[in-house]
Protein backbone atom coordinates (compact mmCIF):
# COMPACT_ATOMS: atom_id res chain seq x y z
CA UNK A 1 0.00 0.00 0.00
CA UNK A 2 1.34 3.43 -0.91
CA UNK A 3 -1.63 5.81 -0.58
CA UNK A 4 -3.06 7.22 2.64
CA UNK A 5 -6.52 8.83 2.78
CA UNK A 6 -7.89 10.53 5.87
CA UNK A 7 -10.85 12.61 7.01
CA UNK A 8 -11.88 14.02 10.37
CA UNK A 9 -15.37 14.87 11.59
CA UNK A 10 -17.02 16.59 14.53
CA UNK A 11 -20.48 17.09 15.96
CA UNK A 12 -20.98 20.25 13.89
CA UNK A 13 -21.54 17.91 10.93
CA UNK A 14 -25.17 17.24 9.94
CA UNK A 15 -27.07 13.99 10.42
CA UNK A 16 -26.29 11.22 12.86
CA UNK A 17 -22.53 10.68 13.40
CA UNK A 18 -22.87 7.00 12.60
CA UNK A 19 -23.98 7.94 9.09
CA UNK A 20 -20.52 9.37 8.35
CA UNK A 21 -18.99 5.99 9.18
CA UNK A 22 -21.50 4.07 7.08
CA UNK A 23 -20.71 6.33 4.11
CA UNK A 24 -16.95 5.97 4.60
CA UNK A 25 -16.89 2.19 4.79
CA UNK A 26 -19.56 1.74 2.11
CA UNK A 27 -17.56 3.89 -0.30
CA UNK A 28 -14.46 1.85 0.52
CA UNK A 29 -16.27 -1.41 -0.14
CA UNK A 30 -17.96 -0.40 -3.40
CA UNK A 31 -15.25 1.87 -4.77
CA UNK A 32 -11.73 1.81 -3.33
CA UNK A 33 -11.73 -1.95 -2.60
CA UNK A 34 -14.24 -3.12 -5.20
CA UNK A 35 -11.68 -5.37 -6.90
CA UNK A 36 -10.75 -6.96 -3.57
CA UNK A 37 -14.42 -7.57 -2.74
CA UNK A 38 -14.90 -9.24 -6.12
CA UNK A 39 -11.73 -11.33 -5.71
CA UNK A 40 -12.95 -12.62 -2.35
CA UNK A 41 -16.29 -13.56 -3.87
CA UNK A 42 -14.56 -15.68 -6.51
CA UNK A 43 -13.41 -19.15 -5.60
CA UNK A 44 -9.61 -19.04 -5.46
CA UNK A 45 -9.51 -15.25 -5.60
CA UNK A 46 -6.71 -15.18 -3.05
CA UNK A 47 -8.32 -12.50 -0.87
CA UNK A 48 -10.03 -12.77 2.48
CA UNK A 49 -11.65 -9.97 4.46
CA UNK A 50 -12.35 -9.41 8.10
CA UNK A 51 -14.01 -6.54 9.93
CA UNK A 52 -14.77 -5.53 13.47
CA UNK A 53 -16.46 -2.82 15.47
CA UNK A 54 -15.63 -1.83 19.05
CA UNK A 55 -18.81 -0.31 20.53
CA UNK A 56 -16.94 1.44 23.37
CA UNK A 57 -13.29 1.78 24.30
CA UNK A 58 -13.60 -0.87 27.02
CA UNK A 59 -15.79 -3.27 25.01
CA UNK A 60 -14.81 -6.46 23.24
CA UNK A 61 -14.75 -6.19 19.46
CA UNK A 62 -17.60 -7.65 17.42
CA UNK A 63 -15.98 -9.49 14.51
CA UNK A 64 -17.35 -10.12 11.03
CA UNK A 65 -15.47 -12.55 8.76
CA UNK A 66 -15.96 -12.38 4.98
CA UNK A 67 -17.54 -8.97 4.72
CA UNK A 68 -19.45 -9.82 1.56
CA UNK A 69 -21.68 -12.08 3.64
CA UNK A 70 -21.69 -10.05 6.88
CA UNK A 71 -22.03 -6.51 5.52
CA UNK A 72 -25.56 -5.82 6.89
CA UNK A 73 -24.44 -6.69 10.42
CA UNK A 74 -21.23 -4.66 10.06
CA UNK A 75 -23.15 -1.65 8.75
CA UNK A 76 -25.57 -1.91 11.66
CA UNK A 77 -22.61 -1.71 14.01
CA UNK A 78 -21.25 1.35 12.17
CA UNK A 79 -24.59 3.14 12.30
CA UNK A 80 -24.51 2.86 16.10
CA UNK A 81 -21.38 5.10 16.07
CA UNK A 82 -18.87 2.73 17.66
CA UNK A 83 -15.66 3.86 19.35
CA UNK A 84 -13.68 2.14 16.64
CA UNK A 85 -14.10 0.04 13.49
CA UNK A 86 -11.88 -1.60 10.90
CA UNK A 87 -12.21 -3.36 7.55
CA UNK A 88 -9.23 -5.41 6.32
CA UNK A 89 -8.48 -7.24 3.10
CA UNK A 90 -5.69 -9.82 3.37
CA UNK A 91 -4.01 -12.36 1.17
CA UNK A 92 -5.61 -15.76 1.73
CA UNK A 93 -3.42 -18.60 2.98
CA UNK A 94 0.28 -18.65 3.71
CA UNK A 95 1.82 -15.44 5.04
CA UNK A 96 -0.85 -12.80 5.40
CA UNK A 97 -0.28 -9.43 3.76
CA UNK A 98 -2.59 -6.44 4.06
CA UNK A 99 -4.04 -5.45 0.69
CA UNK A 100 -6.41 -2.74 1.95
CA UNK A 101 -7.43 -1.23 5.26
CA UNK A 102 -10.19 1.21 6.26
CA UNK A 103 -10.63 2.25 9.88
CA UNK A 104 -12.17 4.79 12.22
CA UNK A 105 -11.89 5.75 15.86
CA UNK A 106 -12.94 8.46 18.30
CA UNK A 107 -10.10 10.95 18.69
CA UNK A 108 -11.75 12.29 21.85
CA UNK A 109 -13.38 9.95 24.36
CA UNK A 110 -16.60 11.99 24.41
CA UNK A 111 -17.16 11.23 20.71
CA UNK A 112 -17.08 14.89 19.67
CA UNK A 113 -14.27 14.37 17.14
CA UNK A 114 -13.65 11.22 15.13
CA UNK A 115 -11.34 10.20 12.33
CA UNK A 116 -11.66 7.85 9.38
CA UNK A 117 -8.85 6.61 7.17
CA UNK A 118 -8.10 4.23 4.35
CA UNK A 119 -4.93 2.78 2.84
CA UNK A 120 -4.63 1.49 -0.68
CA UNK A 121 -2.12 0.72 -3.38
CA UNK A 122 -1.74 2.13 -6.89
CA UNK A 123 0.74 0.97 -9.50
CA UNK A 124 2.24 4.40 -10.07
CA UNK A 125 1.74 7.98 -8.84
CA UNK A 126 1.41 9.11 -12.46
CA UNK A 127 -1.46 6.71 -13.28
CA UNK A 128 -4.26 9.19 -14.01
CA UNK A 129 -7.08 6.64 -13.84
CA UNK A 130 -5.98 5.34 -10.44
CA UNK A 131 -5.52 8.85 -9.09
CA UNK A 132 -8.99 9.86 -10.26
CA UNK A 133 -10.46 6.78 -8.57
CA UNK A 134 -8.86 7.81 -5.26
CA UNK A 135 -10.37 11.28 -5.46
CA UNK A 136 -13.75 9.89 -6.47
CA UNK A 137 -13.68 7.58 -3.43
CA UNK A 138 -13.01 10.44 -1.04
CA UNK A 139 -15.68 12.62 -2.64
CA UNK A 140 -18.25 9.81 -2.37
CA UNK A 141 -17.22 8.98 1.21
CA UNK A 142 -17.68 12.60 2.31
CA UNK A 143 -20.82 13.46 0.38
CA UNK A 144 -23.54 14.17 2.91
CA UNK A 145 -21.01 15.03 5.63
CA UNK A 146 -19.42 18.34 6.58
CA UNK A 147 -15.89 17.23 7.48
CA UNK A 148 -13.37 19.19 9.51
CA UNK A 149 -10.50 18.19 7.23
CA UNK A 150 -9.33 15.58 4.77
CA UNK A 151 -6.34 14.68 2.61
CA UNK A 152 -4.78 12.13 0.25
CA UNK A 153 -1.03 11.51 0.55
CA UNK A 154 1.50 9.42 -1.38
CA UNK A 155 3.72 7.22 0.83
CA UNK A 156 2.96 9.23 3.97
CA UNK A 157 0.91 7.33 6.54
CA UNK A 158 1.54 9.64 9.49
CA UNK A 159 -1.52 10.86 11.37
CA UNK A 160 0.18 14.25 11.77
CA UNK A 161 -0.46 16.58 8.84
CA UNK A 162 2.50 18.32 7.24
CA UNK A 163 1.77 21.52 9.16
CA UNK A 164 1.08 19.77 12.46
CA UNK A 165 4.59 18.33 12.24
CA UNK A 166 6.60 21.28 10.97
CA UNK A 167 4.79 23.82 13.19
CA UNK A 168 5.02 21.41 16.15
CA UNK A 169 1.26 21.58 16.68
CA UNK A 170 -0.40 19.04 18.93
CA UNK A 171 -2.69 16.80 16.92
CA UNK A 172 -5.67 17.18 19.22
CA UNK A 173 -5.28 20.96 19.27
CA UNK A 174 -5.14 20.93 15.49
CA UNK A 175 -8.32 18.84 15.35
CA UNK A 176 -10.20 21.03 17.83
CA UNK A 177 -9.29 24.16 15.87
CA UNK A 178 -9.94 22.59 12.46
CA UNK A 179 -12.87 24.87 11.63
CA UNK A 180 -10.79 27.97 12.48
CA UNK A 181 -7.48 27.01 10.81
CA UNK A 182 -6.89 24.57 7.97
CA UNK A 183 -4.86 21.67 9.37
CA UNK A 184 -2.60 21.29 6.35
CA UNK A 185 -2.43 20.88 2.59
CA UNK A 186 -1.60 17.95 0.34
CA UNK A 187 -2.16 16.59 -3.17
CA UNK A 188 -5.84 16.46 -2.19
CA UNK A 189 -7.08 18.67 0.63
CA UNK A 190 -10.57 18.87 2.09
CA UNK A 191 -11.37 22.34 3.38
CA UNK A 192 -14.30 22.69 5.82
CA UNK A 193 -17.30 24.88 5.07
CA UNK A 194 -16.30 27.70 7.42
CA UNK A 195 -12.85 28.11 5.87
CA UNK A 196 -14.14 27.66 2.33
CA UNK A 197 -16.40 30.66 2.95
CA UNK A 198 -13.46 32.73 4.22
CA UNK A 199 -11.58 31.91 0.99
CA UNK A 200 -14.50 33.18 -1.09
CA UNK A 201 -16.23 29.90 -1.88
CA UNK A 202 -15.76 27.07 -4.36
CA UNK A 203 -16.02 29.30 -7.43
CA UNK A 204 -13.23 31.60 -6.25
CA UNK A 205 -11.01 28.62 -5.48
CA UNK A 206 -11.66 27.19 -8.94
CA UNK A 207 -10.91 30.54 -10.58
CA UNK A 208 -7.59 30.75 -8.72
CA UNK A 209 -6.07 28.24 -11.15
CA UNK A 210 -4.26 26.48 -8.29
CA UNK A 211 -6.33 23.30 -8.50
CA UNK A 212 -6.97 20.63 -11.09
CA UNK A 213 -10.41 19.94 -9.63
CA UNK A 214 -12.60 21.71 -7.09
CA UNK A 215 -15.43 19.47 -5.87
CA UNK A 216 -17.99 20.99 -3.49
CA UNK A 217 -19.44 18.69 -0.83
CA UNK A 218 -23.21 18.63 -0.55
CA UNK A 219 -23.32 19.31 3.19
CA UNK A 220 -20.51 21.87 3.25
CA UNK A 221 -16.85 22.21 2.45
CA UNK A 222 -14.88 21.50 -0.69
CA UNK A 223 -12.44 18.89 -1.99
CA UNK A 224 -9.39 20.41 -3.68
CA UNK A 225 -7.29 18.27 -6.05
CA UNK A 226 -4.02 20.04 -6.81
CA UNK A 227 -2.98 18.12 -9.94
CA UNK A 228 -4.29 15.37 -12.18
CA UNK A 229 -1.89 12.83 -10.67
CA UNK A 230 0.11 12.49 -7.46
CA UNK A 231 3.30 12.66 -9.54
CA UNK A 232 2.11 16.02 -10.86
CA UNK A 233 2.08 17.49 -7.36
CA UNK A 234 5.40 19.25 -7.88
CA UNK A 235 6.95 21.84 -5.60
CA UNK A 236 5.65 24.56 -7.93
CA UNK A 237 2.09 23.20 -7.72
CA UNK A 238 2.39 22.89 -3.94
CA UNK A 239 3.53 26.52 -3.74
CA UNK A 240 0.44 27.70 -5.63
CA UNK A 241 -1.82 25.66 -3.35
CA UNK A 242 -0.10 27.10 -0.28
CA UNK A 243 -0.50 30.68 -1.47
CA UNK A 244 -4.22 30.28 -2.17
CA UNK A 245 -4.88 28.56 1.17
CA UNK A 246 -2.53 30.77 3.22
CA UNK A 247 -5.33 33.05 4.59
CA UNK A 248 -6.79 30.09 6.52
CA UNK A 249 -3.57 28.25 7.42
CA UNK A 250 -2.18 28.55 10.97
CA UNK A 251 0.63 31.09 11.32
CA UNK A 252 4.18 30.17 12.22
CA UNK A 253 7.59 29.57 10.70
CA UNK A 254 7.75 25.90 9.65
CA UNK A 255 10.92 23.90 10.09
CA UNK A 256 11.84 20.30 9.28
CA UNK A 257 11.08 17.74 11.97
CA UNK A 258 13.58 14.86 12.23
CA UNK A 259 10.73 12.63 13.41
CA UNK A 260 8.90 13.25 10.10
CA UNK A 261 11.69 13.50 7.49
CA UNK A 262 9.54 12.78 4.41
CA UNK A 263 6.90 15.49 4.84
CA UNK A 264 6.56 18.02 2.04
CA UNK A 265 5.79 21.64 2.89
CA UNK A 266 6.43 25.19 1.78
CA UNK A 267 9.06 26.74 4.10
CA UNK A 268 7.17 30.01 4.58
CA UNK A 269 4.99 31.46 7.31
CA UNK A 270 1.43 31.59 5.95
CA UNK A 271 0.90 34.86 7.83
CA UNK A 272 3.44 36.59 5.55
CA UNK A 273 1.52 35.81 2.34
CA UNK A 274 -0.34 38.81 0.95
C-alpha positions as CSV (number, residue, x, y, z in Angstrom):
1,X,0.0,0.0,0.0
2,X,1.3,3.4,-0.9
3,X,-1.6,5.8,-0.6
4,X,-3.1,7.2,2.6
5,X,-6.5,8.8,2.8
6,X,-7.9,10.5,5.9
7,X,-10.9,12.6,7.0
8,X,-11.9,14.0,10.4
9,X,-15.4,14.9,11.6
10,X,-17.0,16.6,14.5
11,X,-20.5,17.1,16.0
12,X,-21.0,20.2,13.9
13,X,-21.5,17.9,10.9
14,X,-25.2,17.2,9.9
15,X,-27.1,14.0,10.4
16,X,-26.3,11.2,12.9
17,X,-22.5,10.7,13.4
18,X,-22.9,7.0,12.6
19,X,-24.0,7.9,9.1
20,X,-20.5,9.4,8.4
21,X,-19.0,6.0,9.2
22,X,-21.5,4.1,7.1
23,X,-20.7,6.3,4.1
24,X,-16.9,6.0,4.6
25,X,-16.9,2.2,4.8
26,X,-19.6,1.7,2.1
27,X,-17.6,3.9,-0.3
28,X,-14.5,1.8,0.5
29,X,-16.3,-1.4,-0.1
30,X,-18.0,-0.4,-3.4
31,X,-15.2,1.9,-4.8
32,X,-11.7,1.8,-3.3
33,X,-11.7,-1.9,-2.6
34,X,-14.2,-3.1,-5.2
35,X,-11.7,-5.4,-6.9
36,X,-10.8,-7.0,-3.6
37,X,-14.4,-7.6,-2.7
38,X,-14.9,-9.2,-6.1
39,X,-11.7,-11.3,-5.7
40,X,-12.9,-12.6,-2.3
41,X,-16.3,-13.6,-3.9
42,X,-14.6,-15.7,-6.5
43,X,-13.4,-19.1,-5.6
44,X,-9.6,-19.0,-5.5
45,X,-9.5,-15.2,-5.6
46,X,-6.7,-15.2,-3.0
47,X,-8.3,-12.5,-0.9
48,X,-10.0,-12.8,2.5
49,X,-11.6,-10.0,4.5
50,X,-12.4,-9.4,8.1
51,X,-14.0,-6.5,9.9
52,X,-14.8,-5.5,13.5
53,X,-16.5,-2.8,15.5
54,X,-15.6,-1.8,19.1
55,X,-18.8,-0.3,20.5
56,X,-16.9,1.4,23.4
57,X,-13.3,1.8,24.3
58,X,-13.6,-0.9,27.0
59,X,-15.8,-3.3,25.0
60,X,-14.8,-6.5,23.2
61,X,-14.7,-6.2,19.5
62,X,-17.6,-7.7,17.4
63,X,-16.0,-9.5,14.5
64,X,-17.4,-10.1,11.0
65,X,-15.5,-12.5,8.8
66,X,-16.0,-12.4,5.0
67,X,-17.5,-9.0,4.7
68,X,-19.4,-9.8,1.6
69,X,-21.7,-12.1,3.6
70,X,-21.7,-10.1,6.9
71,X,-22.0,-6.5,5.5
72,X,-25.6,-5.8,6.9
73,X,-24.4,-6.7,10.4
74,X,-21.2,-4.7,10.1
75,X,-23.1,-1.6,8.7
76,X,-25.6,-1.9,11.7
77,X,-22.6,-1.7,14.0
78,X,-21.3,1.3,12.2
79,X,-24.6,3.1,12.3
80,X,-24.5,2.9,16.1
81,X,-21.4,5.1,16.1
82,X,-18.9,2.7,17.7
83,X,-15.7,3.9,19.4
84,X,-13.7,2.1,16.6
85,X,-14.1,0.0,13.5
86,X,-11.9,-1.6,10.9
87,X,-12.2,-3.4,7.6
88,X,-9.2,-5.4,6.3
89,X,-8.5,-7.2,3.1
90,X,-5.7,-9.8,3.4
91,X,-4.0,-12.4,1.2
92,X,-5.6,-15.8,1.7
93,X,-3.4,-18.6,3.0
94,X,0.3,-18.6,3.7
95,X,1.8,-15.4,5.0
96,X,-0.8,-12.8,5.4
97,X,-0.3,-9.4,3.8
98,X,-2.6,-6.4,4.1
99,X,-4.0,-5.5,0.7
100,X,-6.4,-2.7,2.0
101,X,-7.4,-1.2,5.3
102,X,-10.2,1.2,6.3
103,X,-10.6,2.3,9.9
104,X,-12.2,4.8,12.2
105,X,-11.9,5.8,15.9
106,X,-12.9,8.5,18.3
107,X,-10.1,10.9,18.7
108,X,-11.8,12.3,21.9
109,X,-13.4,9.9,24.4
110,X,-16.6,12.0,24.4
111,X,-17.2,11.2,20.7
112,X,-17.1,14.9,19.7
113,X,-14.3,14.4,17.1
114,X,-13.7,11.2,15.1
115,X,-11.3,10.2,12.3
116,X,-11.7,7.8,9.4
117,X,-8.8,6.6,7.2
118,X,-8.1,4.2,4.3
119,X,-4.9,2.8,2.8
120,X,-4.6,1.5,-0.7
121,X,-2.1,0.7,-3.4
122,X,-1.7,2.1,-6.9
123,X,0.7,1.0,-9.5
124,X,2.2,4.4,-10.1
125,X,1.7,8.0,-8.8
126,X,1.4,9.1,-12.5
127,X,-1.5,6.7,-13.3
128,X,-4.3,9.2,-14.0
129,X,-7.1,6.6,-13.8
130,X,-6.0,5.3,-10.4
131,X,-5.5,8.8,-9.1
132,X,-9.0,9.9,-10.3
133,X,-10.5,6.8,-8.6
134,X,-8.9,7.8,-5.3
135,X,-10.4,11.3,-5.5
136,X,-13.8,9.9,-6.5
137,X,-13.7,7.6,-3.4
138,X,-13.0,10.4,-1.0
139,X,-15.7,12.6,-2.6
140,X,-18.2,9.8,-2.4
141,X,-17.2,9.0,1.2
142,X,-17.7,12.6,2.3
143,X,-20.8,13.5,0.4
144,X,-23.5,14.2,2.9
145,X,-21.0,15.0,5.6
146,X,-19.4,18.3,6.6
147,X,-15.9,17.2,7.5
148,X,-13.4,19.2,9.5
149,X,-10.5,18.2,7.2
150,X,-9.3,15.6,4.8
151,X,-6.3,14.7,2.6
152,X,-4.8,12.1,0.3
153,X,-1.0,11.5,0.6
154,X,1.5,9.4,-1.4
155,X,3.7,7.2,0.8
156,X,3.0,9.2,4.0
157,X,0.9,7.3,6.5
158,X,1.5,9.6,9.5
159,X,-1.5,10.9,11.4
160,X,0.2,14.2,11.8
161,X,-0.5,16.6,8.8
162,X,2.5,18.3,7.2
163,X,1.8,21.5,9.2
164,X,1.1,19.8,12.5
165,X,4.6,18.3,12.2
166,X,6.6,21.3,11.0
167,X,4.8,23.8,13.2
168,X,5.0,21.4,16.2
169,X,1.3,21.6,16.7
170,X,-0.4,19.0,18.9
171,X,-2.7,16.8,16.9
172,X,-5.7,17.2,19.2
173,X,-5.3,21.0,19.3
174,X,-5.1,20.9,15.5
175,X,-8.3,18.8,15.3
176,X,-10.2,21.0,17.8
177,X,-9.3,24.2,15.9
178,X,-9.9,22.6,12.5
179,X,-12.9,24.9,11.6
180,X,-10.8,28.0,12.5
181,X,-7.5,27.0,10.8
182,X,-6.9,24.6,8.0
183,X,-4.9,21.7,9.4
184,X,-2.6,21.3,6.3
185,X,-2.4,20.9,2.6
186,X,-1.6,17.9,0.3
187,X,-2.2,16.6,-3.2
188,X,-5.8,16.5,-2.2
189,X,-7.1,18.7,0.6
190,X,-10.6,18.9,2.1
191,X,-11.4,22.3,3.4
192,X,-14.3,22.7,5.8
193,X,-17.3,24.9,5.1
194,X,-16.3,27.7,7.4
195,X,-12.8,28.1,5.9
196,X,-14.1,27.7,2.3
197,X,-16.4,30.7,2.9
198,X,-13.5,32.7,4.2
199,X,-11.6,31.9,1.0
200,X,-14.5,33.2,-1.1
201,X,-16.2,29.9,-1.9
202,X,-15.8,27.1,-4.4
203,X,-16.0,29.3,-7.4
204,X,-13.2,31.6,-6.2
205,X,-11.0,28.6,-5.5
206,X,-11.7,27.2,-8.9
207,X,-10.9,30.5,-10.6
208,X,-7.6,30.7,-8.7
209,X,-6.1,28.2,-11.1
210,X,-4.3,26.5,-8.3
211,X,-6.3,23.3,-8.5
212,X,-7.0,20.6,-11.1
213,X,-10.4,19.9,-9.6
214,X,-12.6,21.7,-7.1
215,X,-15.4,19.5,-5.9
216,X,-18.0,21.0,-3.5
217,X,-19.4,18.7,-0.8
218,X,-23.2,18.6,-0.6
219,X,-23.3,19.3,3.2
220,X,-20.5,21.9,3.2
221,X,-16.8,22.2,2.4
222,X,-14.9,21.5,-0.7
223,X,-12.4,18.9,-2.0
224,X,-9.4,20.4,-3.7
225,X,-7.3,18.3,-6.1
226,X,-4.0,20.0,-6.8
227,X,-3.0,18.1,-9.9
228,X,-4.3,15.4,-12.2
229,X,-1.9,12.8,-10.7
230,X,0.1,12.5,-7.5
231,X,3.3,12.7,-9.5
232,X,2.1,16.0,-10.9
233,X,2.1,17.5,-7.4
234,X,5.4,19.2,-7.9
235,X,6.9,21.8,-5.6
236,X,5.6,24.6,-7.9
237,X,2.1,23.2,-7.7
238,X,2.4,22.9,-3.9
239,X,3.5,26.5,-3.7
240,X,0.4,27.7,-5.6
241,X,-1.8,25.7,-3.3
242,X,-0.1,27.1,-0.3
243,X,-0.5,30.7,-1.5
244,X,-4.2,30.3,-2.2
245,X,-4.9,28.6,1.2
246,X,-2.5,30.8,3.2
247,X,-5.3,33.0,4.6
248,X,-6.8,30.1,6.5
249,X,-3.6,28.3,7.4
250,X,-2.2,28.6,11.0
251,X,0.6,31.1,11.3
252,X,4.2,30.2,12.2
253,X,7.6,29.6,10.7
254,X,7.8,25.9,9.6
255,X,10.9,23.9,10.1
256,X,11.8,20.3,9.3
257,X,11.1,17.7,12.0
258,X,13.6,14.9,12.2
259,X,10.7,12.6,13.4
260,X,8.9,13.3,10.1
261,X,11.7,13.5,7.5
262,X,9.5,12.8,4.4
263,X,6.9,15.5,4.8
264,X,6.6,18.0,2.0
265,X,5.8,21.6,2.9
266,X,6.4,25.2,1.8
267,X,9.1,26.7,4.1
268,X,7.2,30.0,4.6
269,X,5.0,31.5,7.3
270,X,1.4,31.6,6.0
271,X,0.9,34.9,7.8
272,X,3.4,36.6,5.5
273,X,1.5,35.8,2.3
274,X,-0.3,38.8,0.9
